[in-house]
Amino acid sequence: MPGMRILVSGASGLIGSALRRAFSARGYEITRLGRGKASGAQISWNPAQPLNPASVSGFDAVVHLAGESIAGRWTESKKREILESRVQGTRNLADAIAKSPVPPRVFIAASAIGFYGDRGEELLREDSRPGEGFLPQVCTAWEAAAEPAAAAGIRTVHTRFGIVLSRDGGALAKMLPPFRLGVGGRIGSGRQWMSWIAIEDLAAGILHLLENDSVTGPLNFVSPQPVRNEEFTRTLASVLHRPAIFPVPAFAVRLAFGQMGEELLLSSQKVEPSKLLASGYVFDNPDLAGALRKILA
């Protein structure tokens, strides 16, 4: 759809930057929703405060990515910021677009596979129940906060992102220095499942959602080929032509990162992108070795 007008929050983050490049390549007109000064290319907002519906009127699509980073030790204040930034921001934006004079055709709101919690060997699809823990609590409330948009008849999609692989940031960028030095290795037992997606497929998948009106509700944004942590680290080391012989014991992860380490690094989530595949999306980077070679080329 040439000339599509898209409003994007969190546009300067890892995912937002990739989406802006993908949207620009399609000839879409992008407006940022951010805390900075308002301009022709940016609408200013405070996620914790209501938004003027007229200011977000007339867009074809709204993509909402903004939220406090989950990286770092989860103190009580950090956990409160993670939860409130997602719930308040999503609810205020959903309220505004629902009441806008010309609402968007689609509202794509970020979520995460943290929704499922630590589930061991269970195969997780979009209709799987939420798990237990802090991240499932956050993701459940995060998705519920978009309800005003759905109730107003706006097609609403919750993109449950897996581990996003990019050389520009995120988990992979943090792993690269030790692995390049040959001191990388599995985390904990290495048996936990990792559900990942290459940043290129994430951006292409969002474009697919914008142009496919039949897709709604939660969607798992992960490769169709999840891997165990041990395989992930072995594959990354192989692509970098380095060994992977320095495991990080589970107790060290808990000691260093606390609850964040338990829920992010040691938990197991074997997630399937059922709805994305059913909608006709074809992954460019379905297997880990090929994806890593392409990303790190």
Backbone torsions as a table, in degrees:
resi	resn	phi	psi	omega
1	MET	NA	88.3	-178.8
2	PRO	-57.8	141.9	176.6
3	GLY	82.0	7.0	179.0
4	MET	-59.5	136.1	178.1
5	ARG	-100.5	123.6	-174.2
6	ILE	-126.0	131.2	174.7
7	LEU	-100.2	129.2	-174.9
8	VAL	-127.7	122.8	169.5
9	SER	-95.9	153.5	-176.3
10	GLY	66.7	30.5	-171.9
11	ALA	-71.2	-16.1	-178.6
12	SER	-95.8	-2.4	178.7
13	GLY	-77.5	-177.8	-177.7
14	LEU	-58.4	-51.2	-178.9
15	ILE	-71.3	-43.3	-179.9
16	GLY	-59.7	-40.4	179.3
17	SER	-64.4	-41.6	178.4
18	ALA	-65.2	-39.2	179.3
19	LEU	-67.3	-39.9	178.9
20	ARG	-60.4	-40.4	177.6
21	ARG	-64.4	-42.9	-179.6
22	ALA	-66.5	-41.4	179.4
23	PHE	-65.7	-43.0	179.9
24	SER	-62.3	-37.8	179.4
25	ALA	-64.6	-26.6	177.1
26	ARG	-86.3	-5.2	-178.4
27	GLY	83.4	17.8	178.7
28	TYR	-78.9	150.2	177.3
29	GLU	-92.9	122.6	-174.0
30	ILE	-110.5	131.2	171.5
31	THR	-120.2	132.5	179.5
32	ARG	-86.5	147.7	170.1
33	LEU	-115.8	107.9	-173.3
34	GLY	-151.8	178.4	-176.8
35	ARG	-79.7	-13.4	-177.3
36	GLY	-70.1	-179.2	-179.1
37	LYS	-66.2	137.8	179.4
38	ALA	-65.3	142.7	177.9
39	SER	-153.0	-173.2	178.6
40	GLY	-63.9	-27.0	-177.8
41	ALA	-105.9	3.7	-178.8
42	GLN	-145.5	136.2	171.1
43	ILE	-102.6	129.0	-178.2
44	SER	-86.1	137.8	175.8
45	TRP	-152.2	161.1	169.9
46	ASN	-116.2	112.6	-174.7
47	PRO	-56.2	-22.5	-178.0
48	ALA	-84.3	-4.2	-177.2
49	GLN	-122.5	152.7	178.0
50	PRO	-57.4	151.9	-176.5
51	LEU	-114.0	140.0	178.4
52	ASN	-65.5	118.2	-178.4
53	PRO	-56.1	-34.0	-178.4
54	ALA	-65.2	-27.2	-176.5
55	SER	-73.2	-19.2	-178.2
56	VAL	-115.5	23.7	-179.3
57	SER	-89.3	147.5	171.4
58	GLY	91.8	5.6	177.2
59	PHE	-89.1	147.4	176.7
60	ASP	-75.4	-33.6	-177.5
61	ALA	-148.2	149.5	173.9
62	VAL	-124.6	126.5	178.6
63	VAL	-115.5	117.1	-172.9
64	HIS	-110.6	112.9	-175.9
65	LEU	-120.0	-12.0	-170.0
66	ALA	-66.3	145.5	176.4
67	GLY	170.6	151.4	178.0
68	GLU	-58.7	136.9	178.7
69	SER	-60.6	141.3	177.7
70	ILE	-89.4	-3.9	179.1
71	ALA	-70.8	145.9	179.3
72	GLY	107.8	166.5	-179.0
73	ARG	-68.2	135.5	-176.4
74	TRP	-86.9	82.1	169.2
75	THR	-71.7	169.6	179.0
76	GLU	-61.8	-38.3	179.6
77	SER	-70.0	-37.1	177.9
78	LYS	-65.1	-43.1	179.2
79	LYS	-63.1	-38.6	178.1
80	ARG	-63.9	-40.9	178.9
81	GLU	-65.8	-41.5	179.1
82	ILE	-59.9	-47.7	-178.4
83	LEU	-68.4	-51.5	-173.8
84	GLU	-67.3	-36.9	-179.1
85	SER	-63.1	-36.1	-179.8
86	ARG	-77.9	-47.1	-175.3
87	VAL	-70.5	-48.7	-178.5
88	GLN	-65.8	-45.0	-179.3
89	GLY	-61.8	-44.8	-179.3
90	THR	-65.8	-43.8	-179.3
91	ARG	-64.9	-43.1	-179.1
92	ASN	-65.9	-39.3	178.6
93	LEU	-70.5	-42.3	178.8
94	ALA	-62.7	-40.6	176.9
95	ASP	-60.8	-45.4	-176.2
96	ALA	-65.0	-45.6	-178.3
97	ILE	-71.5	-29.7	177.5
98	ALA	-65.5	-31.7	-177.6
99	LYS	-98.1	-0.9	-176.0
100	SER	-69.5	149.2	179.7
101	PRO	-57.3	-39.6	177.6
102	VAL	-126.7	92.1	-176.2
103	PRO	-72.9	159.9	178.4
104	PRO	-72.3	161.6	175.6
105	ARG	-77.1	-27.0	-176.8
106	VAL	-145.1	142.0	175.5
107	PHE	-120.6	111.1	178.5
108	ILE	-102.4	112.5	-175.1
109	ALA	-114.1	127.8	-178.2
110	ALA	-65.8	145.7	169.3
111	SER	-145.7	-162.1	-176.6
112	ALA	-154.4	159.0	177.3
113	ILE	-72.2	-3.2	169.3
114	GLY	-57.2	-17.0	175.5
115	PHE	-51.3	-35.1	-171.7
116	TYR	-87.2	-17.4	-178.3
117	GLY	68.3	-166.6	-178.6
118	ASP	-82.9	111.8	-171.3
119	ARG	-123.8	13.1	173.9
120	GLY	60.7	-122.3	-174.9
121	GLU	-94.0	-1.0	-176.4
122	GLU	-65.7	133.5	175.4
123	LEU	-82.3	123.3	-171.0
124	LEU	-106.7	125.2	175.4
125	ARG	-118.9	176.0	-174.5
126	GLU	-60.6	-25.8	-179.9
127	ASP	-91.6	5.6	176.5
128	SER	-69.7	148.8	-178.2
129	ARG	-68.6	158.5	173.5
130	PRO	-69.2	155.5	-180.0
131	GLY	-89.3	-161.4	179.4
132	GLU	-118.3	145.5	-179.8
133	GLY	126.7	-177.3	-176.6
134	PHE	-69.1	-47.8	-177.4
135	LEU	-63.2	-43.0	174.1
136	PRO	-59.0	-38.1	177.0
137	GLN	-61.5	-46.2	-179.8
138	VAL	-62.3	-49.5	-175.7
139	CYS	-65.4	-37.4	178.4
140	THR	-63.9	-45.8	179.0
141	ALA	-69.1	-35.4	179.5
142	TRP	-60.9	-48.9	-179.6
143	GLU	-68.2	-38.3	179.9
144	ALA	-64.3	-29.1	-177.8
145	ALA	-66.9	-17.0	179.2
146	ALA	-84.5	-0.7	-173.8
147	GLU	-56.8	-37.1	178.7
148	PRO	-55.0	-35.5	179.1
149	ALA	-69.0	-46.5	179.7
150	ALA	-63.1	-40.4	-179.7
151	ALA	-64.7	-25.8	178.8
152	ALA	-85.1	3.1	178.1
153	GLY	88.9	9.4	177.1
154	ILE	-82.7	128.6	177.1
155	ARG	-60.7	119.2	-173.5
156	THR	-118.3	128.2	-177.6
157	VAL	-124.2	132.4	176.2
158	HIS	-106.1	110.2	-178.6
159	THR	-88.1	105.0	179.5
160	ARG	-84.8	93.7	-175.4
161	PHE	-75.0	137.9	169.5
162	GLY	-87.5	-158.1	178.0
163	ILE	-71.6	115.6	-175.5
164	VAL	-86.7	122.9	-178.0
165	LEU	-98.1	117.7	177.8
166	SER	-153.1	146.4	177.1
167	ARG	-78.4	-10.9	-175.2
168	ASP	-88.7	-7.5	-178.8
169	GLY	167.4	-173.4	178.8
170	GLY	76.9	-162.8	-173.0
171	ALA	-61.2	-43.4	-176.0
172	LEU	-63.8	-43.3	-179.5
173	ALA	-60.8	-33.8	178.3
174	LYS	-73.5	-29.1	-178.9
175	MET	-79.9	-25.8	-171.7
176	LEU	-61.0	-45.5	-177.2
177	PRO	-56.4	-51.9	179.4
178	PRO	-64.6	-36.0	-179.2
179	PHE	-69.1	-36.6	177.9
180	ARG	-67.2	-25.9	177.5
181	LEU	-85.5	-3.6	178.9
182	GLY	80.4	18.8	-178.8
183	VAL	-116.8	24.6	176.6
184	GLY	-88.5	168.0	177.9
185	GLY	178.8	178.3	-177.2
186	ARG	-64.7	160.8	177.4
187	ILE	-107.7	126.8	-178.0
188	GLY	62.0	-135.5	179.9
189	SER	-72.1	-21.4	-175.2
190	GLY	78.1	-1.0	-177.7
191	ARG	-85.6	-13.3	-176.9
192	GLN	-69.7	140.3	-178.8
193	TRP	-78.1	140.0	175.5
194	MET	-118.1	122.3	178.3
195	SER	-106.3	116.7	-167.2
196	TRP	-125.6	166.0	173.4
197	ILE	-150.5	137.4	175.4
198	ALA	-72.3	141.5	-176.8
199	ILE	-57.4	-32.0	179.5
200	GLU	-65.2	-41.4	177.5
201	ASP	-70.3	-34.2	177.5
202	LEU	-61.4	-48.4	-179.5
203	ALA	-64.4	-43.3	179.0
204	ALA	-65.5	-35.2	177.9
205	GLY	-66.0	-38.3	176.6
206	ILE	-65.3	-41.8	175.8
207	LEU	-59.3	-40.9	178.0
208	HIS	-59.8	-41.9	179.4
209	LEU	-66.3	-39.2	179.7
210	LEU	-61.5	-32.4	-172.2
211	GLU	-103.6	4.9	-179.0
212	ASN	-123.7	97.1	-172.4
213	ASP	-70.7	-9.0	-176.7
214	SER	-83.5	-12.3	-174.1
215	VAL	-89.7	129.6	178.7
216	THR	-150.2	165.6	177.8
217	GLY	77.5	-161.7	-177.9
218	PRO	-74.2	141.7	175.4
219	LEU	-135.3	130.1	175.4
220	ASN	-78.0	119.5	177.6
221	PHE	-100.7	81.7	179.4
222	VAL	-142.9	157.9	172.7
223	SER	-64.2	151.5	175.6
224	PRO	-72.7	0.8	-178.3
225	GLN	-125.9	77.3	174.9
226	PRO	-64.9	157.9	-179.9
227	VAL	-134.8	158.3	172.5
228	ARG	-75.1	155.8	-178.2
229	ASN	-56.7	-38.5	180.0
230	GLU	-61.9	-41.3	178.2
231	GLU	-69.1	-39.2	179.2
232	PHE	-59.4	-49.5	-177.3
233	THR	-67.6	-36.9	178.6
234	ARG	-65.7	-40.5	-179.2
235	THR	-68.7	-42.9	178.1
236	LEU	-60.8	-44.9	179.0
237	ALA	-62.0	-39.8	-179.9
238	SER	-64.4	-43.7	179.1
239	VAL	-62.0	-34.8	179.9
240	LEU	-87.3	-1.1	-178.2
241	HIS	58.0	46.6	178.8
242	ARG	-131.5	161.2	173.8
243	PRO	-78.7	165.1	175.2
244	ALA	-133.3	72.1	-168.4
245	ILE	-120.4	13.6	-178.8
246	PHE	-120.0	81.4	-179.4
247	PRO	-65.9	153.1	175.9
248	VAL	-106.3	111.6	-177.6
249	PRO	-63.0	151.1	-178.5
250	ALA	-58.7	-38.8	-177.8
251	PHE	-64.4	-33.1	178.8
252	ALA	-69.7	-36.7	176.5
253	VAL	-63.6	-45.2	-179.9
254	ARG	-64.8	-39.2	-179.7
255	LEU	-66.3	-42.0	-176.0
256	ALA	-78.1	-37.4	-170.3
257	PHE	-119.1	-8.6	178.5
258	GLY	62.5	-137.3	-176.4
259	GLN	-62.8	-34.4	178.1
260	MET	-60.2	-43.2	179.2
261	GLY	-64.0	-39.7	179.7
262	GLU	-63.3	-46.9	-173.4
263	GLU	-85.5	-25.1	-177.0
264	LEU	-101.3	-40.5	-171.5
265	LEU	-99.4	-28.8	-175.7
266	LEU	-104.9	-12.8	-177.9
267	SER	-78.1	156.3	-175.7
268	SER	-116.2	124.4	-179.7
269	GLN	-138.2	106.0	179.0
270	LYS	-99.4	94.1	-168.5
271	VAL	-109.4	139.6	-179.9
272	GLU	-113.0	134.7	179.5
273	PRO	-84.3	58.0	-170.2
274	SER	-55.7	-51.4	-173.7
275	LYS	-72.2	-34.4	179.0
276	LEU	-65.4	-43.6	177.4
277	LEU	-65.8	-41.8	-179.7
278	ALA	-64.4	-26.6	-179.7
279	SER	-79.0	-5.6	177.4
280	GLY	102.9	3.1	179.6
281	TYR	-72.0	135.4	178.3
282	VAL	-113.7	120.5	-177.3
283	PHE	-70.8	134.2	173.3
284	ASP	-80.3	-26.4	-175.4
285	ASN	-131.2	70.5	-175.4
286	PRO	-78.1	-28.0	-176.1
287	ASP	-108.4	147.1	-170.4
288	LEU	-64.6	-46.9	-176.7
289	ALA	-60.0	-45.6	179.3
290	GLY	-64.4	-40.1	179.4
291	ALA	-64.0	-45.0	-179.1
292	LEU	-66.1	-39.6	178.3
293	ARG	-61.4	-40.9	-179.3
294	LYS	-69.0	-43.8	-178.7
295	ILE	-65.2	-39.3	-173.8
296	LEU	-96.0	5.0	-178.7
297	ALA	-60.7	NA	NA
